[in-house]
Amino acid sequence: MIDQQKPCLVQTKQGFSVSYKERLLYSKYDPQKNIINLINNLEVLDGTIFLIFSPCLFYGINELKNKLTNNCLIIACEKDESLYNFSKEYYTSLKNEIPFLCASDLLKLPEQINELCKSGKYKRIIRIDFSTGVQFNQQFYNDLEESCKNIIQTFWKNRVTLIKFGRKYCSNLFKNLKHLPETSPIEKYFKSIKKPILVFGAGESIDYFFEKNADLILSDFYILCADTALRPLLDRKIKVDGVFIEEAQSVIIKAFIGCCTEKNDFHIFAGLSAASQLASIFSAKRISFFTTQFTDLNFFNKLKDNNCLPPQNPPFGSVGLTSVYYALKFRENENIPVYICGLDFSFSVGKTHAKSTLASILRLQTTTRINQIQNIASAFSYGNIFETGKDDKPIVSSPTLISYAQIFNAFFPSEKNLFDFSEKGIKLQIKHKNPEKLLSEKGKEKLSETFSSEINEQKQNYSKINNIIQNEKKELKELLSLLTTKTEFSEAELKEKIEKLALEKEYLYLYFPDGYCFSYSQSFLNRLRTQIDYFLKIM
């Protein structure tokens, strides 16, 4: 008797099918027809990774191999242990050409895809179900496909961002490093806040919050906000304790116009690659740096190895998320509640931000009879999506804003005592709390403003920064000499020396369109050479 719980071959008129768990995994009439027709009609583009799920008898694999173009890769995947062991017999001849991953290997596949992306060769993921064996683990395969696609899409989105802003990130990094020894270390704030923390974003829900909760005593909270949310709070006479900024472009400095008075003694928490003008606006003791590692950079590792890198946070892409991340670190313990407001990740038709934000002010400045104050066009921009908000009313979002909300929901839901005050915006997977019913804690001690001991410690910890920068300058000059001066080295020796130096100086080329890896080509070296002068001037 046939064991229906184990895969076995079944003879048909047109070849073999497979029976497993009382199902046929191929057609009983012509087992190969469907998969071969699918592959024959498939358009194969350069740089494609094919994930073939439940390959079983590997029907169609030769047809797929014959259609591959440049930089294409096939990865066979099987979650079911019995089917994996059954398929290994038919995989033997492909062993040296195609990896075949079992259940335990598949858990590491997204990480492997991430490593493959770094070569710059792969641009897309195509899934092909080679048999109906996928139905035994349909959700697993769906999640695996989604995860792998997200990784490769994120890589190329980040590449576009680096091409556009990478040079600015790197130049700000070196400029801010010069001021780092004089600033206040952000670590002094970790586990130091004893009263509830309230984090504001710049979403329009903060207007609704203040209209509805005018009597709420905000002095009972430690107030943190994103850079563009500062002015709306100060205009409402709210004392802000800390402002987070990650924006690299100098345009963000406009958000601080009129806010830098003696009365407004808020502290600045800035990314190490944030706009370098901050150091000329605020005194060093009012700035604390953190590190958002915008890409893998050997220079970051050099700083870290010398204990010169401020605490790191994941690259959220949104300063609002970064604010929440550090607010959770600032509270004394998990029993201290953290509330958020204005992290909407959406907007309504005609209005993109809260009143008095930089975007709102700039809109007012450009308002004419033709260009009205309501920004209607933004709601109907290409790619924008209409969603249902927390109050069950329609809202507008974009793929970027939705991705921020997804990151929030992936990163923060398990945090204890994290609550949402907002009643508008994308639904977040944390509990909502009504401010009207909130009994604020009172009488908490104010955070000490004594900085002297921390500054001394900072100077001691970062005493090597100048030496690191001077060493970078020395190596850049050496690289410049190798690229521009005639040497006695052979071509092979010259290439080796240039590559060794350049591979540790990604900040010279990571923003090139082809800068995902170093290339020893004349075009690449010519562009590299022009960047050396720029960074030597900064250092």
Salt bridges, closest charged atoms under 4 A:
ASP80 OD2 - LYS21 NZ 3.90
GLU97 OE1 - LYS65 NZ 2.85
GLU115 OE2 - LYS118 NZ 3.12
ASP129 OD1 - ARG127 NE 2.86
GLU145 OE1 - ARG127 NH1 3.04
GLU145 OE2 - LYS149 NZ 3.00
GLU182 OE1 - LYS459 NZ 3.79
ASP207 OD1 - ARG236 NH2 2.82
ASP207 OD2 - LYS351 NZ 2.89
ASP241 OD1 - LYS239 NZ 3.42
ASP265 OD1 - LYS239 NZ 3.51
ASP296 OD2 - LYS118 NZ 3.25
ASP391 OD2 - LYS424 NZ 3.09
ASP392 OD1 - LYS427 NZ 3.88
GLU415 OE1 - ARG331 NH2 3.84
ASP420 OD2 - LYS390 NZ 2.38
GLU423 OE2 - LYS212 NZ 3.03
GLU441 OE1 - LYS444 NZ 3.66
GLU472 OE2 - LYS302 NZ 2.53
GLU472 OE1 - LYS505 NZ 3.61
GLU475 OE1 - LYS505 NZ 2.40
ASP514 OD1 - ARG527 NH1 3.00
ASP533 OD2 - ARG529 NH1 2.81
